[in-house]
Amino acid sequence: MLDNYNREINYLRLSVTDLCNLKCKYCMPYGVEKCSHDDILRLEQLAIIVKALTTLGIEKVRITGGEPLVRRGIVNLIKQISPLVKNVSLTTNGTLLAPVCKDLKEAGLNSINIGIDTLEPDVYKELTLGGNINDAIGGIKEAYNFGFKLKINAVLQKGINEDKLPSLLDFAKQNGANLRFVELMPFDQTKDYFEKHYVSALNIIKRYNLKFAWRENNCSYYHYGDEIIGLITPISDKFCSSCNRIRVTAKGLLLPCLNYKIEYDLKPYLNDFDKLVSYLANCIKAKPKQHNLDNGQWQKNMFGIGG
């Protein structure tokens, strides 16, 4: 389906929970308010939303959180939606991944994006407020063993990993994964961290003399010697004109843009499929032309929206 700016919207990012077993400083610091259990949609309701969106051209679904693997029944949800779309993928921190790789594969999951910003155990523990990097690495290795298509996503942070491209790239290659750096984004609850640690992807391009190769939706790919790495640049180089995605939160709110303060409540329409489809079509049409991060219009947090 086309939005009002002739962009084909065929990609859904579906958050199944706002909870996470890690507390990354740029995402979920201590003291933030979580959703109540009653606010979160049942998995059957999320499946209905996916089914409705497939009638409007959604072909790819990415399951997100919080950390999606903390949600009970997540394998069953993937099993329900995998026959409806061309691709079902998962974004995870990897720490809970190893024990469920076999079940995820059998349920029809195609690919996994794993967030890991550093390979240094002490730095990882500090960034995540207590996480164990060995759990994440174990999840990555098990996913590789099961043949998943893998991407390693590293959030670019000044003073932490802006000089770690070679080591992260070697690690990604050893585990059959592509490496992508993602620019740190501002949110109300992590504003101080953003101001201290934001660094433009241009820093990496210049530091490592990267050469542009191609662009695919939200990611620009660059040559680094004989290797390819990806850069996702919502701040330094907007990709809004080619954005093909919408987001649905675990509370049943549709966000046509990650960083634009409009949202549409789907809950009143969940008991009437035809009305749900019609409302979703209107929501897609209302997708804004671009985000306003550069004008200080930020979302409250990331974990309640979906990574």
C-alpha positions in Angstrom: 0.0 0.0 0.0 1.2 3.5 -0.8 1.1 6.3 1.7 0.4 9.9 0.8 4.0 10.4 -0.3 4.0 7.5 -2.7 6.1 5.3 -0.4 5.3 1.6 -0.5 4.6 0.5 3.1 5.3 -3.2 3.3 7.2 -3.6 6.6 5.9 -3.9 10.1 7.9 -3.7 13.3 5.8 -5.4 16.0 6.6 -4.8 19.6 5.4 -7.6 21.9 6.6 -6.2 25.2 8.1 -3.1 26.8 10.1 -5.3 29.3 13.7 -6.2 28.9 16.2 -8.3 30.9 18.9 -5.6 30.3 18.8 -1.9 31.2 21.0 -0.3 28.5 21.8 3.3 29.4 20.6 4.7 26.1 17.3 2.8 26.1 16.0 1.8 29.5 17.6 3.5 32.5 16.5 2.7 36.0 13.3 4.4 37.3 11.3 4.4 34.1 7.6 3.6 34.1 6.6 0.3 32.6 3.2 -0.7 31.1 0.8 -2.6 33.3 0.0 -6.2 32.4 -3.6 -5.1 31.5 -2.3 -2.6 28.9 -0.4 -5.2 26.9 -2.3 -6.9 24.0 -2.7 -10.6 24.0 -0.7 -12.5 21.4 -3.9 -13.5 19.6 -4.7 -9.8 19.2 -1.3 -9.0 17.8 -1.7 -11.9 15.3 -5.1 -10.3 14.2 -3.3 -7.0 13.6 -0.7 -8.7 11.5 -3.3 -10.6 9.5 -5.2 -7.3 8.8 -2.0 -5.5 7.7 -1.1 -8.3 5.3 -4.3 -7.4 3.3 -2.8 -3.9 2.9 0.5 -5.1 1.6 2.6 -5.8 4.6 5.1 -8.5 3.6 7.7 -8.4 6.3 7.3 -8.5 10.1 10.1 -7.8 12.6 9.3 -8.9 16.2 10.8 -6.4 18.7 10.4 -5.4 22.4 11.8 -4.3 24.8 13.3 -7.7 24.6 10.9 -10.0 22.7 12.2 -13.2 24.1 11.0 -12.3 27.6 7.4 -12.6 26.3 5.9 -16.0 27.0 4.4 -17.5 23.9 6.6 -15.7 21.4 7.4 -18.9 19.5 3.7 -19.6 19.0 3.1 -16.0 17.7 5.8 -16.5 15.1 4.3 -19.8 14.2 0.9 -18.0 13.6 2.2 -15.2 11.5 5.0 -16.8 9.5 2.6 -18.3 6.9 1.1 -14.9 6.3 4.2 -13.0 5.2 7.3 -13.4 3.2 9.7 -12.8 6.1 9.6 -12.9 9.9 12.6 -11.5 11.7 13.5 -10.8 15.3 15.5 -8.1 17.0 17.0 -9.2 20.3 19.9 -8.5 22.7 20.8 -12.2 22.2 21.1 -13.1 25.9 18.1 -15.4 26.0 18.5 -16.6 22.4 20.5 -19.8 22.7 17.9 -22.1 24.3 15.1 -21.2 21.9 16.9 -21.1 18.5 15.6 -24.6 17.5 12.0 -23.6 18.4 12.3 -20.3 16.5 13.6 -22.0 13.4 10.8 -24.5 13.4 8.3 -21.8 13.9 9.3 -20.1 10.7 11.7 -17.3 11.8 13.9 -16.3 9.0 16.5 -13.8 10.3 17.8 -12.2 13.5 19.3 -8.9 14.4 21.3 -8.9 17.5 22.3 -5.8 19.4 25.9 -5.8 20.8 27.8 -2.6 21.2 31.1 -3.8 22.6 33.0 -7.0 23.0 34.6 -5.9 26.2 32.9 -7.7 29.2 33.3 -4.9 31.7 32.1 -2.2 29.2 29.2 -4.4 28.2 28.3 -4.9 31.9 28.4 -1.2 32.5 26.4 -0.3 29.4 23.7 -2.8 30.2 23.7 -2.3 33.9 24.7 -5.8 34.8 24.5 -7.9 31.6 26.8 -10.8 30.9 28.4 -10.6 27.4 28.9 -14.4 27.3 25.1 -14.9 27.2 24.9 -12.6 24.2 27.8 -14.3 22.4 26.4 -17.7 23.2 23.1 -16.7 21.6 24.9 -15.4 18.5 26.9 -18.6 18.0 23.8 -20.8 18.5 21.8 -18.7 16.0 24.7 -19.1 13.5 24.7 -22.8 14.1 21.0 -23.0 13.2 21.6 -21.2 9.9 19.7 -17.9 10.7 20.5 -14.9 8.5 22.3 -12.6 11.1 23.0 -9.0 11.5 25.0 -7.5 14.4 23.7 -4.0 15.3 26.1 -1.8 17.3 24.7 1.6 18.6 27.4 4.1 17.8 28.6 5.9 21.0 31.3 8.4 21.5 34.1 7.2 23.8 32.7 3.7 23.8 32.9 2.0 20.4 33.6 4.6 17.7 37.1 3.1 17.4 36.0 -0.5 17.5 34.9 -1.2 13.9 37.8 -3.7 13.1 37.1 -5.9 16.2 33.3 -5.8 15.8 33.7 -6.6 12.1 36.0 -9.6 12.8 33.5 -10.9 15.4 30.6 -10.5 12.9 32.5 -12.3 10.2 33.4 -15.2 12.5 29.7 -15.7 13.2 28.4 -15.3 9.7 26.8 -11.9 10.4 26.7 -8.5 8.7 27.8 -5.6 10.9 25.8 -2.4 11.1 26.4 0.7 13.1 23.3 2.6 14.2 23.5 6.3 15.2 22.4 7.0 18.8 18.9 8.6 18.8 17.6 11.1 21.4 14.6 10.3 23.6 13.2 12.3 26.5 14.2 9.8 29.2 17.8 9.4 27.8 18.5 13.0 26.7 21.6 13.4 28.9 23.1 10.2 27.6 22.5 11.2 24.0 24.1 14.6 24.5 27.2 13.0 26.1 27.7 10.1 23.7 26.2 11.0 20.3 28.6 10.9 17.4 27.7 11.1 13.7 28.3 8.2 11.4 30.4 10.6 9.4 33.0 10.1 12.1 33.4 6.4 11.2 33.3 7.2 7.5 36.2 9.5 7.8 38.1 7.5 10.5 38.1 4.4 8.4 38.0 6.0 4.9 34.8 4.1 4.0 33.6 4.2 0.4 29.9 4.3 -0.3 28.6 1.2 -2.0 24.7 1.3 -2.0 21.7 2.2 0.0 18.9 -0.2 0.9 15.9 1.4 2.7 17.2 2.7 6.0 20.8 1.4 5.7 23.7 2.7 3.7 26.4 0.2 2.9 30.1 1.0 2.6 33.3 -0.7 1.5 35.9 -1.1 4.2 38.7 -2.6 2.2 37.3 -5.9 0.9 34.5 -5.9 3.5 31.1 -4.3 3.6 29.5 -2.6 6.7 26.2 -0.9 7.1 25.5 2.5 8.6 22.0 3.6 9.8 21.9 7.3 10.0 18.6 8.8 11.3 20.3 12.0 12.5 23.2 12.8 10.1 21.5 11.6 6.9 17.7 11.2 7.0 16.3 8.2 5.1 12.6 9.2 5.5 12.0 9.5 1.8 12.6 5.7 1.4 11.0 4.6 4.7 8.8 1.6 4.1 7.8 0.8 7.7 5.2 1.3 10.4 5.3 0.2 14.0 2.7 -1.3 16.3 3.4 -1.2 20.1 2.6 -3.9 22.6 -0.2 -1.6 23.8 -1.8 -1.7 20.4 -0.8 1.7 19.2 0.2 2.2 15.6 3.1 4.6 15.0 3.5 5.6 11.4 6.9 7.1 12.2 9.3 6.2 15.0 10.1 9.8 15.9 7.0 11.7 15.2 4.5 12.2 18.0 1.4 10.8 16.5 -0.1 7.4 17.3 -3.3 5.6 16.6 -5.1 3.3 19.0 -6.1 0.0 17.3 -7.8 -1.6 20.4 -11.3 -0.3 19.6 -11.2 -2.1 16.2 -9.9 -5.5 17.2 -13.3 -7.1 17.3 -14.3 -6.1 13.8 -11.8 -7.2 11.2 -13.1 -5.1 8.3 -13.2 -1.9 10.4 -9.7 -2.7 11.6 -8.4 -3.0 8.0 -10.1 0.3 7.0 -8.6 2.1 10.1 -5.2 0.7 9.4 -5.3 1.9 5.8 -6.1 5.4 7.1 -3.2 5.2 9.6 -0.8 4.3 6.8 -2.0 7.2 4.7 -1.3 9.5 7.6 2.4 8.6 7.7 4.3 11.9 7.9 6.8 13.0 5.3 9.7 12.9 7.7 10.7 12.9 11.4 11.5 16.0 13.4 14.4 14.8 15.5 16.5 17.8 14.3 13.8 20.1 15.7 13.8 18.5 19.1 10.6 16.5 18.7 11.5 13.3 20.4 9.6 10.3 21.7 9.5 9.7 25.4 11.4 6.4 25.2 12.5 3.6 22.9 11.6 0.5 24.8 7.9 1.3 24.8 7.9 1.6 21.0 10.1 -1.3 19.8 13.7 -1.3 18.7 
